[in-house]
């Protein structure tokens, strides 16, 4: 195995994970701990119960509201669902979307595995999928670093990302209730809303949408060629045209609103990070928002 993944993991452990310990004082060690839940019994509903635990099938048969009881496991199984499609190769700086995905995935794997939790991964693009079975320990994070060091999808493959297929694959491999992180720019074929909702129905899902700032606010660069990273289509665009910039701004706002609403309806914990964002700050925000959601 190449020494590059080892150096990458060492760098992230030193630059991110050690500093994260100081920022959160170990809080991240418990926020995603003990989410592996097994069904044990049924009982009648009380006003203090979480309505998400209502068993509607039994309720309909018995004409009385019943809730499911669960036993919380000490360790959890976590899955990292990683979008390795062509659009993730985009980026205007040295730190592109694929680099952010790689560093964030390795940090999450290392953080979660420190407590004996099992971490698996799904690496997805349209033509190639790689499933890493859940295991614990530092070697699992090292294996993930090794896989992510390999080239992703080729630029301009001619097909948009099958996000629905990626989410369905995640649902297939994660058979027991798990904590599922989906790291993607969510650029691809429509129709992924239902698979995301179905994944969230069984698992606790955290989505991390990785975005380049230029995707949110097109800079004024004059005449430039822009290329669709997935289809390879090229267009000559006058980025200084005020009408074009206004129209793009409206389209971006509509897309952001639609994606946020889809995430909300699916019942996931949704985050968005940009490629120029500090990774430690992004992880701190993810942990704190997840703590508030669990609370």
N, C-alpha and C positions, 0 to 999 in steps of 0.2 A: 504494500500500500504506500502511496506517495506520502512524502513528509508535508506536503502542502496542507492537507486537512488537519494534521496535528498542529501546525503553526497557526492555522486559522482558529482552531478551538482554543489554543493557549492564549491567543490575542483577545478573543472575546471573553474568556474567563477572567483575564486580567483587567481589561478596559471596561467591561460592562458588568459582568456578574458580581465581581468583588465590590464595585462601586454601588451596584444596586442593593447589595446587602446593607450598606451604610445609609442609603436613602430611605429604605423601607424598614430597616431594622428587623429583617426576617419576616415581615408581614406577608410577603409573597409565598412563603413556605406553607401557609395555611389557607390562603384564599382559594386555591384550586386543589385543596387536599380533602379527600374523603367524599368525592362526588360519585364514586361507583356505588350504585344503589340497586339492591335486589328486592323484588316484590315478596312480601311475606304473608299478608292477610288482608281481609276486608273488615270494615266496621262502619257503623252508621255515621253520617256526617254531623259535625258540630260547627257552630259559627266561627270557631277559631281555625278551622282547617283551610288549607290552601285549595281553592277551587280547581286547580290544575290536577289534583289527585283524585277527583271524582271519577268513578268508574261508571260511565254512562250506560253501558250495556247492562250491567247488573242493576243499576238504578231503574232502567226501563222495565226490566223483568219483575223486580220486587215492589215497584211502586213506592219506593222509599230511597232516599239519597244515600249512597254508599261511597266511601273513599278507600283508596288503596293505602295500605301501610307498607313501609319500606324499611329495610335494614341498611344502614350506611356502612360501607366498607372502609377500613382504615386507609387502604391505598386505592388509587384510581388508575384507570387505563386512559391514556390520552392519545389522540390521533392528530397528526399534523397533515392537513390536506393542502398540498402545495401546487399552485398553478405555475407550470413551467412552459407556458405557451409563448408564441412569438411576441405578443404584445407586452409581455413582461420584460423583454429585452430593451424596451424603450427607455429613454432617459436623456436628459440634456447635460447632466454633470457626470463626473466619474462614478458617483454613487447612483447607479441606476436602480430600477425597480427589482431586477433579479438579485442585485447585491443586497438590497434591504431585506428581501424575502429570505435569502440565504442566512444572513446574520441573525435575523429575528427568529427563524426556525431553529437554528442551532442553540441560541440562548434559551428559548422555551424548552427545548429538549433537555438541556443541561439543568435548568432550574427545576423542572418537574421530576427529573430522575434522581435528584439529590436526596429525595425523601423515600426512595425505594419504589416510586411509581413507575409503571410500565409505559413506555412511549413508542408508538408506531408512526409510520408516515406513508402517505400516498403522494407520489410524484407524478404529475399528470400533464401530458399534452395530447393532442388529438391522435398522434401516431404511436406514442410510446407511453406506457404506464409502468411504474415501478412501485411495488408494495413492500415496505419494510415491516415485518411483523413486530408487535410490541415486545420490548425488552427493557430492562432497567440498566442503570450504570453509565459510567462515562464512555465506555466503548460504544454504546448505542448512539450517543451524540457524535462520536468520532465517525461512525459508519455513515450517519446522515451527512456530516460534513464532506465525507469522501464522495457520496452520491451527488451532492449539490455542487461539487467542484467540476463535475462533468458538464459538457455543453448542454444547453437546453434546446428548445425547438429552433429550427432554422428560420431565419427572417424571411417573411413573405411567402409562406407556404401555400397561400391561396384559399385557406379555409379559416373561418372564425372559430374561436375556442368553443368546444362543446362543454359549457359549464354545467349543464344538466347532467351530462354523462359523468363528469368529474364528481358531482355530488352523489349520484347514484352509486358510483363505485365506492365512495366513502361509506355509504349506508350498507353496502354489501359486505365490506371487510370488517366493519365495526359492529359485530353481532351483539355483544353485551353493551349495556348502557355505559357510555364513555363521555369524556370531555373532548370535544372536537374543535380544533382551531382550523379555520379555512383562511388561507393566506392567498390573496388574488387581487388583481385590479378589477375583476368582475366586468371585463370587456370581452364580449363574445356573443354567441347566439342567444336570442331571447328564450324564455320558457324555463329558466332555472329557478323561478320563484317557488313552484310547487315542490320540486325535489329538495330545496332548502327547508321548506316548512316541514316536509316529511322527516328529514334528518333531525330537525329540531324537536319534533314530536317525541322521538325516542332518546335523544342525547342532549346534553347541554352543549350548545354550539356558540362559539365565539368567532365572529368574522372580523378579519383585519384586511381592510381594503387599502392597497398600496397604490399611491397616486403620485405622478410627477407634477410639480407645480404648473408646468406649461399646459397640462391638460385642464387646469382650472382657470388659468388666465393667460391667454396667448400673448406673448410679448410683441412689441412693435419692432419688427426686424426688416420691414420692407418686403420686397419680393423674395419669396423662399419656396423651395419645393418641399412639400410634406408628403409623407408616405404612410399608408396604412400598414402597420407592422405585421398584420396577419394575412392580408390579401396581396400585399405588394403594390397596390394601386397608388399612383403618384399624381399629385395635383400642384400646379403653380398657384400660389396664394399671395395676395397683397395684404400682408398683416397690418399695414398702416391705414387701410381703408376703414373709416369709422363705422360705416354701415355693416361691414363684415364683422367687425369686432363686437358691435352691439348684438348682431344676430347670433354670433357664437356664444356671447355671454348669456343670452336667453336660453339657448340650447343646453349649455352647461348647467345652468341653474335648474332647468327642467329635469335633466338627467340625474343630478344630485338629489333632487327632491324625490324622484321616482325610486331611486335605489334605496334611499333612507326609509321610504314607506314600505318597500318590499321587505327590508330587514325587520322593520317593526312588526309587520303582519306575520312574519315567520317566527317571531318570538325569540330572536337571537340577541346576544350582546354584540353590538356592532361598533367597530372602531375604524377610523380612517387615519392613516399616517402618510406623510409626504416624504419624498426621497431626500429632502433637505432637513428633515426633522431629526433631532438628537434621539438616538435609539434608547438611551437610558430614560429620557423624559417620556418617550412613547410607552415604554414598559411600565413606568410608574403610573402613568395615566390609565393604562389597561388594568393594572392591579386594583387601583383605587375605584375605578368604575365598576369592576366586577365585585368588589367588596360591598359597594352600595347596593348593587343589584341583588346580591345574596341576602343582604340585610333586609 
